[in-house]
Amino acid sequence: MSAERFATETDEEREAALDAASQAVRRGRLVVLPTDTVYGVGADAFDAEAVTRLLAAKGRGREMPPPVLVGTKGTLEALATRVPAYVAPLVAEFWPGALTLVCHQQPSLQWDLGETRGTVAVRMPDHDLARALLDRTGPLAVSSANLTGSDAAVDADAADTMLGAAVDVIIDGGTAPGGVASTIIDATGERPRLLRAGAIAVAEIDAVLADLGVTVDTSEPGAPGEPGAPDEPDEGAEPADA
């Protein structure tokens, strides 16, 4: 069964696409959506079976849990706990945008994203269609719309080729404006640590944190299985997540 694909050039098309995608999410199905970095494949973050389908579609195991996309900055407070002071200026400067923050997750959350080690990787995308969908669905577990080991999809055609048989709805928002995966920062410690280099340079992050006397630790790459770390850390930096 192939996915139903929706154009978004007119207001009517956009509304039809968002309606179909949000309904699919509520049914526990997978959807492809454009973001400001690359195309993503998403599922209801609070539906464990849907998240399992997402991982299976990509060819990933539970040791590589997907990040969560949110539609508002304030949602981070509902998902994360013990958030260091340096996170606030990063959120203020780079959200919405191409910065993913790995935080300690709230212990009360009723979800199963995989082997998260008590953390959650969160991002607010700078893309109107993505945020409009998030407004309707709430937080989505979203990974890049590609098979593990393949290049991330930057348009709906590439996403359809790789994942069309596994998803119900594809929102075609044209070519992803960024084309580069998000930068991922581990924000679970006293000092931010780089897990994956991406669209936002470390120098930009350091500049924002200068007043706090904090810089990003770039000495150690993300470990295999760490939320947001590359799938194959010994074979290059696959853009594993949108």
N, C-alpha and C positions, 0 to 999 in steps of 0.2 A: 504494500500500500504506500503510495507516494504522498508527500505532504501537500496540503493546500497552500498555495502561495498567493500573497496579497500585495498588490502595488500600494503606494502611499502618496501618489502625486497630487491627489485632490483631497479636500476635507472629507468627502464621502468615502473615498478609498481608505483613508487613514482611520476613520471611525470603524469601518468594516474590519480592518486588519486588527485593530486593538480589541474589538469585541470578540472576534474569533480566537485571538491569542489568549485573552483573559479567560474565556470559557474553557479553552483547552487546558489551561493551567489548573483551573478549579476541578477539572475531571481527572487530574493527575497525569496529564500528558506532557510531552515535551514541545517546546516552541523554539524557533530560531529568531533572534532579534538583532538589529543593528545596535552597536554602541559607538562611542567616540574613539575607541581603539581598534578593535576588530569585531567581527560578528560573533555572537555568543549563542550557546544552546542552553535554555533555561528550564527550570522546573520549580514547583512550589517548594521553598526551603523547608517547610514544615510537613511535607509528605515524604516519608522515608522511602516508600515504594517508587515514587517518581524520581527521587534522587538516585536510587539504585539503577533505574532505567537510564538516567543521564550518564552515569559512569559506564554502564554497559555499552551504550551507544558510541561512546568515545574509545572504548577499549581500555578503560582505566579501572583499577581496583579501589577498594575502600581506603587503601593507604595514601591515595591522592584525592582528598576531599575537595569539592569545588568551593570557590569563594561565594560570597553572598552580595548581590547588588541591592542597593536601597535607593529609595526615591527622595529622601530628605536627610539632612545632616543629623537631625535629632534622633533618627532611628538608631544611630550608633549607641546611644545611651541605653536603649532597650536590649541591645544584643551583646554589649561588652561590659566588662567590669574591671576594676583595678586599672583604669586607663591612666597612663602617665601624663604629666602636665604638658609634655611636648606635643601631644597629639592634637590638642585644641588649635594651636597655630597652624598645624599642617592641614587640618580639616578646613579651617577658615580660608587658607590660601589656595588649596588644591582641590577642594570639592565644591561643585562637581568637577571631576577631572580624572586624569589617568594615574591616580595613586591608590594602591590597595594597602590597607593597614591590617596586619594580623594582631589581634588583641585576645586577651582572656575572654572567653565567652561567659555570659550569664549562666550560672548553674541551673537556673529554673527553666531554661529553654526546652521546650518539648519538640526536639527534632533529632535527626540522625543523619549527619552529613558524611559520615565515615569516621575514620580514625583521626580525629582532629586534635587529640592530645589536650583537650580542654580549651582550644582556641577557635577563633573564627576569623576568616579573612573577609574584610568588608570594603566595598567601594561604592561611591555615588557617581554614576556615569554622567558625562557632559553631553547628553544626547536627548533631544526632546522626545523622540519616539520611545526610547528606552524608559525614560522617567514617566512618560504617560502610561506605559504599561505597568510599571511598578506602582503607580498611584492606584491602579485597579486591583492589583494582585497582592500587594505587600511584598516583602523580601523574596527574592528569587535566588535559588542556587544556580549560578551561571558559570560555565566554562567556555573556552573558545570553541567555536563551531567547526571543529576539525577532528579527524581521527588522530589518536595519540601517535606521535612520530611524524605527522604531516604538518605542512605549513598552516598557520591559522587562516581562516577564510576572511577576506576583506570585502566580499560582496556576496549577494544571495546565491548566485550561480555556484560558487565554490562550496558554500555551505550545503546547498541542495545536493550537489554531487556526492559529498561525503556522508551526509546525515539525513538526506531526504526520506529514506525509507524508515528512519527511526523516530521522526518527529511528525506531529499533526499539522502544525502551522509554521509557515515561514513569512516573516514580515520583511518585505523587500524595501529597504530604505536607501538604495543606491550604494555606492562605494563608501566604505567606512572612512571617515575623514582623517583618522589618525594613521591607521595601518600598522601601528606598533603597539605591542601589548603594554599593559600598565606596569609601572614600577611598583615593586612589592617591598614593604618595610615591615619588619618584625617589631611591633610596639609592645612586646610583653615584658621588656626589661627596662632598666634605668636609662639605657642608651638605645636609640633606634638602630636597628641592624638591617643592612641590605640583604634581602633574599633573592631579588631578581632586578637587574637593571632593565629599564624600560623607557617609556615616553618622557618621564620627568627625570632630569639629570640630578645626580647626588648633589652637585654644586648648588642647584636651585633649592633643594631641601635644606642644605646647610645654611644658606643665606637666610632662610625664614627662621631658623633656629638660633641664629647668631646671638640674639639678645638673651637667650637662655644659657648661652655658653655650651651648647650641645652640638655635636656633629654626628653624622651617620657612621656607624662602624661598618666598614667595607672589607674587613680582614677575612671573614669566613663566608663562603657561599651558603645558600640554603641547603639544608640536608635533604636527601631523598625522603619523600613522604611528608615533609613539612608543608603545611598549607601554603600553596602558592609557589612552592619550589618547582624548578623545571622537572619534567618527567624523567629526563635522561641527563643527569648532571655531568656525567663523564663524556657525553657525546655532543655537547653544545647546548645552547639555550633555546629549546623549543618554547615558543610563546604559549604556554600551557593554559593560560587563563585570560579572559577578556579584560 
